[in-house]
Amino acid sequence: MDETVAEYIRRTVLKIPRDEIKTMLQTWGFLSEAQLQTLNFHQTKDYVSQEVVQLCEDNSADIKQAAVLDIIYNHVYPNKRMWSVYQMNKSGEETEFFDLTDFKKKFKRRLQTALKNVTINFREYEDNAIWIRIAWGTPYKKPNQYKTSYVVYHSQTPYVFISASVIRSTLPLLCQALVVASNYHDIREMELRSHCLNSLKDIVFKRYSQTFQTYYPRPLQERNVTSENVDLRIIQENKNEKERILRVNREVFGDGPQPKLEFAQYKLETTFKSNPTLDVSDIKEPFRCLVKFSSPHLLESLKSLAPAGLADAPLSPLLTCIPQKARNYFKIRERKGFFPGSFVSP
């Protein structure tokens, strides 16, 4: 067995939590049950990893088998990587029968034609998800197994989840291979990223339900207040306002936990509407800007703004619509503003 393969298997085993090493090796299936029985999983992880390498050497493991173990690890722990969502488009509305064998053949041929030194591995899962692992090399260097790209593609859907390597120059090649293999016309990034792969799937596959704002802030009402009941009225109004905020927040965001989204951005385009005496009123060119949001848990952060007193309830639709706008590349085209620089939802 090649030393590079042995070291890669050792490092992969070291990444696995001690209590899950045996289960993951059984899922891998490269080592027999009799071989697994010889391992003492109560020893240090370094010792176990060395023993696994020795057994793999007895079985003459190559990089293909090592890559399968890495795919299994990343499937169990997808949150270790940053994922981006891409959407593919067809030139027409026709639907085609998906042939997995043909998909693999086209994908590999496209990449290997563009770049000689590249290793590609596939693994299918029960939810129609195809996991693809790509290790990139150069015309003069072998593929670097520690700088890999991962692709999760659900057949019969236009959505692709990509965790790219640090070599950004390989991303166009990867996207071209996906478009050709899946018989689509083009591919675009949805500007939707997170470590939580399942949350991204919930958003784009519409497994996450969110209501929309269908009401407006209440107008202020005049009341006759005496000095005797002012304290009680303030206490009651504060209580009622807190209850209203919680109710409105629940209606907007729902009762369940939010999908774990860490990054979102969309484009705003608006025209100015201001006092006629200001020069900007005659500007015909629309004002454009790019709005970016980032947080360890973006949607939960937005959900907590109103109850924390950091924003009025309900929140602006520009914030609460993020999961829905994700499916439209976060491009929100605004019609006009009340004053220079303001944005109003269409």
C-alpha positions in Angstrom: 0.0 0.0 0.0 1.3 3.4 -0.9 2.6 5.5 2.0 0.4 8.4 1.0 -2.7 6.2 1.2 -1.7 4.8 4.5 -1.2 8.3 6.0 -4.5 9.5 4.6 -6.4 6.5 6.1 -4.7 7.1 9.5 -5.7 10.8 9.5 -9.2 10.0 8.6 -9.5 7.5 11.4 -8.1 10.1 13.8 -10.9 12.5 12.9 -13.6 10.0 13.9 -14.9 10.2 17.5 -13.6 7.2 19.5 -17.1 5.8 20.1 -18.0 5.8 16.4 -14.8 4.4 14.9 -16.1 0.8 14.9 -19.5 1.7 13.5 -17.9 3.8 10.7 -15.5 1.1 9.8 -18.4 -1.4 9.6 -20.2 1.0 7.3 -17.1 1.3 5.2 -17.1 -2.5 4.7 -13.5 -2.7 3.5 -12.3 -4.6 6.5 -13.9 -7.9 7.4 -15.8 -8.5 10.6 -13.0 -10.9 11.7 -10.4 -8.1 11.2 -12.5 -5.6 13.1 -12.6 -8.1 16.0 -8.9 -7.9 16.3 -9.0 -4.2 17.0 -9.0 -2.9 20.6 -11.1 0.2 20.4 -10.4 1.1 24.0 -6.8 2.0 23.2 -5.8 5.5 22.2 -7.0 6.8 18.8 -3.5 7.0 17.6 -2.9 3.3 18.3 -6.3 2.3 16.7 -5.5 4.3 13.6 -2.1 2.5 13.2 -3.8 -0.9 13.6 -6.4 0.1 11.0 -3.6 1.1 8.6 -1.9 -2.2 9.1 -5.1 -4.1 8.3 -5.7 -2.0 5.2 -2.2 -2.7 4.1 -2.9 -6.4 4.4 -5.9 -5.9 2.2 -3.9 -3.8 -0.3 -6.0 -0.7 0.1 -5.7 2.1 -2.5 -6.8 5.7 -2.7 -10.2 4.6 -4.0 -11.0 2.7 -0.8 -9.5 5.5 1.3 -11.8 8.1 -0.4 -14.9 6.0 0.4 -14.1 6.2 4.1 -13.6 9.9 3.8 -17.0 10.2 2.1 -18.7 8.3 4.9 -17.1 10.5 7.5 -18.3 13.7 5.7 -21.8 12.3 5.2 -22.0 11.7 9.0 -20.4 15.0 9.8 -21.4 17.4 6.9 -21.3 20.4 9.3 -17.5 20.2 9.3 -17.6 21.8 5.9 -19.1 25.1 4.5 -21.7 24.4 1.9 -23.0 26.6 -0.9 -26.2 26.1 -2.9 -26.3 26.2 -6.7 -29.3 25.9 -9.0 -29.2 24.6 -12.5 -31.6 25.6 -15.3 -32.8 23.8 -18.4 -33.4 25.6 -21.7 -36.9 24.0 -21.9 -39.5 22.4 -19.6 -38.8 18.9 -20.7 -38.0 16.3 -18.1 -35.6 13.4 -18.7 -35.1 10.1 -17.2 -32.1 10.2 -14.8 -29.5 7.5 -15.5 -26.9 7.3 -12.7 -24.4 5.4 -14.8 -24.6 7.9 -17.6 -24.3 10.8 -15.1 -21.1 9.3 -13.6 -19.6 8.6 -17.0 -20.2 12.2 -18.3 -19.1 13.8 -15.1 -15.8 11.9 -15.0 -15.1 12.3 -18.7 -15.6 16.1 -18.5 -13.3 16.6 -15.5 -10.6 14.2 -16.7 -10.6 15.8 -20.1 -10.0 19.3 -18.6 -7.6 18.2 -15.9 -5.5 15.0 -16.1 -4.6 14.6 -12.4 -7.9 14.4 -10.6 -9.6 11.6 -8.6 -13.3 11.3 -8.5 -15.4 9.1 -6.2 -19.2 8.6 -6.0 -21.4 7.2 -3.3 -25.2 7.0 -3.4 -27.5 7.3 -0.4 -31.1 6.3 0.2 -32.5 9.8 -0.2 -31.5 9.9 -3.9 -28.5 12.0 -2.9 -25.3 11.4 -4.9 -22.2 12.3 -3.0 -19.2 13.2 -5.1 -15.7 13.6 -3.8 -13.1 15.3 -6.0 -9.4 15.6 -5.2 -7.6 18.1 -7.4 -4.1 18.0 -8.9 -2.3 20.0 -11.5 -0.8 18.9 -14.9 2.4 18.2 -13.1 1.3 17.2 -9.6 -0.8 14.3 -8.2 -4.2 15.1 -6.7 -4.0 16.6 -3.2 -6.3 14.3 -1.0 -6.4 17.0 1.7 -7.9 19.7 -0.5 -11.0 18.1 -1.8 -14.3 19.4 -3.2 -17.6 17.7 -2.2 -20.8 17.8 -4.2 -24.2 16.6 -3.1 -26.7 16.3 -5.9 -30.2 15.1 -5.6 -31.3 13.5 -8.8 -34.5 14.9 -10.5 -33.9 18.3 -8.8 -32.0 21.3 -10.1 -30.2 21.9 -6.8 -26.6 21.1 -6.1 -24.8 21.6 -2.8 -21.1 22.2 -3.1 -18.3 22.4 -0.6 -15.4 23.7 -2.6 -11.7 23.2 -1.9 -9.5 26.2 -1.2 -8.5 26.0 -4.9 -11.1 28.3 -6.3 -9.9 28.0 -9.8 -11.4 24.5 -9.9 -14.9 25.6 -9.3 -15.7 26.5 -12.9 -14.5 23.1 -14.1 -16.7 21.5 -11.4 -19.8 23.5 -12.4 -19.3 22.7 -16.1 -19.1 19.0 -15.4 -22.3 19.1 -13.3 -24.2 20.9 -16.1 -23.0 18.5 -18.8 -23.6 15.3 -16.7 -27.1 16.3 -15.6 -28.2 17.6 -19.0 -28.9 21.2 -17.8 -28.3 24.4 -19.6 -26.5 26.6 -17.0 -25.8 26.8 -13.2 -25.8 29.7 -10.8 -24.9 30.2 -7.2 -27.8 31.1 -5.0 -25.7 33.1 -2.5 -26.9 30.9 0.3 -24.2 29.3 2.5 -24.1 27.4 5.8 -22.2 24.6 7.6 -25.6 23.0 8.2 -26.3 21.0 5.0 -29.7 19.8 6.2 -31.0 23.3 6.8 -30.0 24.3 3.3 -31.9 21.3 2.0 -35.0 22.3 4.1 -35.0 25.8 2.5 -34.5 24.9 -1.2 -36.7 21.8 -1.0 -39.5 23.8 0.7 -39.5 21.5 3.7 -39.4 24.6 5.9 -42.7 26.5 6.2 -42.8 30.2 7.0 -45.8 32.5 7.1 -45.9 35.9 5.6 -46.7 39.3 7.1 -50.4 40.1 6.3 -51.0 42.9 8.8 -49.7 46.3 9.6 -48.6 48.2 12.8 -51.5 49.4 14.9 -52.2 53.1 15.0 -51.8 54.9 18.3 -54.9 55.5 20.2 -55.6 58.5 22.5 -56.7 57.7 26.1 -57.8 59.7 29.1 -55.2 58.9 31.8 -55.4 59.9 35.4 -52.5 59.9 37.9 -54.1 57.1 39.9 -54.0 54.5 37.2 -51.0 55.5 35.2 -48.6 52.9 36.8 -51.1 50.1 36.4 -51.8 51.1 32.8 -48.1 51.2 31.9 -47.6 47.7 33.4 -50.5 46.3 31.6 -49.5 47.9 28.3 -46.0 46.6 28.6 -47.4 43.1 29.3 -49.7 43.4 26.3 -46.9 44.6 24.0 -44.7 41.7 25.0 -47.5 39.3 24.3 -48.2 41.0 21.0 -44.5 40.8 20.0 -44.3 37.1 20.8 -47.6 36.4 18.9 -46.4 38.3 15.9 -43.0 36.7 15.9 -44.6 33.3 16.1 -46.9 34.1 13.2 -44.0 35.2 11.1 -41.4 32.6 11.9 -43.6 29.7 13.1 -43.3 27.6 16.2 -40.4 25.3 15.1 -36.7 25.9 15.0 -35.3 27.8 12.1 -33.0 26.3 9.4 -29.4 27.0 10.4 -28.3 29.5 7.8 -25.0 31.3 8.2 -24.8 33.6 5.1 -27.2 35.2 2.8 -27.0 38.1 0.4 -29.3 39.8 -2.2 -29.3 42.7 -4.5 -31.4 45.8 -4.1 -32.3 48.2 -6.8 -34.4 51.3 -6.2 -35.1 54.8 -7.7 -35.0 57.9 -5.6 -38.1 59.8 -4.6 -37.4 63.0 -2.7 -38.2 66.7 -2.3 -38.3 68.4 -5.8 -35.7 70.9 -4.6 -33.1 68.2 -4.3 -31.0 67.4 -7.3 -31.3 63.6 -6.9 -35.0 63.6 -7.9 -33.9 63.9 -11.6 -31.5 61.0 -11.5 -32.8 58.3 -13.8 -30.1 55.7 -13.1 -31.4 53.4 -10.2 -29.5 53.1 -7.0 -28.0 49.6 -6.5 -26.4 47.9 -3.5 -25.6 44.5 -2.3 -26.9 43.5 1.2 -25.0 40.8 3.0 -26.1 39.0 6.2 -23.8 36.6 8.2 -24.3 35.0 11.6 -23.6 31.6 13.3 -27.4 31.2 13.1 -28.9 33.9 10.9 -32.6 33.1 10.9 -32.7 32.5 14.7 -30.8 35.8 15.1 -33.5 37.6 13.1 -36.2 35.8 15.0 -34.8 37.1 18.4 -34.6 40.8 17.4 -38.1 41.8 18.3 -38.4 39.9 21.6 -35.0 41.4 22.6 -36.3 44.9 21.9 -33.8 45.5 19.1 -36.4 45.9 16.4 -40.1 46.6 16.0 -42.5 43.7 15.4 -43.2 42.5 12.8 -39.8 42.7 11.2 -39.5 44.1 7.7 -40.4 41.6 4.9 -36.9 42.3 3.5 -35.6 40.2 6.5 -38.4 37.6 7.0 -38.4 36.7 3.3 -34.8 35.5 3.2 -35.6 31.7 2.9 -38.1 32.4 0.1 -35.9 34.8 -1.7 -33.1 32.2 -1.6 -34.9 30.3 -4.2 -34.8 33.4 -6.4 -31.1 34.1 -6.0 -31.9 36.8 -3.4 -32.5 39.3 -6.2 -35.2 41.7 -4.9 -36.0 44.5 -7.4 -37.4 47.5 -5.6 -39.8 49.9 -7.2 -39.3 53.2 -5.4 -38.4 54.8 -2.0 -40.1 57.3 0.3 -36.9 59.3 0.6 -33.3 59.0 -0.8 -31.8 55.7 0.1 -34.9 54.0 1.5 -36.1 50.6 0.2 -39.7 49.5 0.0 -40.7 46.0 -0.7 -42.7 45.6 -4.0 
